[in-house]
């Protein structure tokens, strides 16, 4: 919505690694986007996801 995107990088032992792109890459709120937005969503929808990290 704000001109950003997220790219899947890898998953290992339930830890999903993503890369924020576009406007999200430099946003001061990006860590909140990863933890509150992306991590919560993936934990609900994908069995075995323990956490999400931005790389």
ABEGO torsion letter per residue (X at the ends): XAGBBBBBABBBGGBBBBBBBEAAAABAAAAAAAAAAAAAAAAAABBGBABBBBX
